[in-house]
């Protein structure tokens, strides 16, 4: 498999993982709102914490991929400075 194809696939997988984390956060909120006891709160709190951590790691990895690609191609485009800017990039990766 070509390097570009591997990176494109990796980026799509990371974008899908970030989307999954958003779903995990929604489920954590929903579960927290309708919990019956403290045990449920612990479970949904753990889900929320995990989603934030996994999402952060995936976004950092996407940024690493971008910086490697920029260094390799010597094409100095501005990188996203915030995760909000990155979400547009994630949507374009998912649609490829």
N, C-alpha and C positions, 0 to 999 in steps of 0.2 A: 504494500500500500504506500502511496506517495506521501511525503511529509505534509504537503499542503492539505491533502485529503484527511490525514490523521488529525491535523490541527482543526480543520473545519468540523470534523466529527466530534472531537473533544469539546470544542466550543459549543456545539449544539447540545451535547450531553450536559455540559455545565449550565447552559441556559435553561434546559428542561429541569435540572435539579433546582435551580433558583425558583422557577415557577412552582415546583412541587413544595418548596419551602413556604411560599406564599399561601398555598393551600393549607399547609400544616398550621400556619399562624391563624388562618381563618377558623380552622377546626378547633384550635386551642381556645380562641375567643368564644366560640359557640359552646364548647364543652364547659368552659369556666362559667358562662352565663347560666347554664342549666345544670350545674353540678348538684348532687344530692348530699355530699359530705366532703370532709377535708381530704379524704383519699383521692377523690376525683380531682380536687384542686391540685394535688401533688402531681398526678398523672398529666393533667393538661398544662401545668406549669413547666414540667419537664419537657413536654412536647414543644412548648413555646421557646424555651431556652435552647433546645437542640436545633430548632428551625433557624433561629437567629445565628447560631454558631456555624451551622452548615452553610447558610446563605452567605455569611461573611467570607468563609473559606473559598466558596465557589467564585464569588465576585473577585476576590484577590487573585485567584488563579487565572481568571479571564484577563485581568489587568496584566499579569505576568506574560500571558500569551501575546497580548497586544505589544508590550514593550519589546519582547523578543522579535516579533515580526517587524516592528519599526526599526530595530537595530539591524536586523538582517537585510532589510530592503533599503536602508539608509533614507527612507522617506519619512521625514520628521513631521508627522501630523500631530495636532494637539490631542492628548489623551483626555478622557473624561476625568474631571477633577472630583466629582462626587458620585455617589451611588445613584442619585437621581438621573444624572447624565448617562450613567451606565445602563439604566433600564431601557432607554431607547435603543442602545446598542444590542442589548439582549433580545429585544423584540425583533430586530433586523436579523440576528443570528438564527432565531427560531424559524423565521419565515423563509430562510434559504433552503 
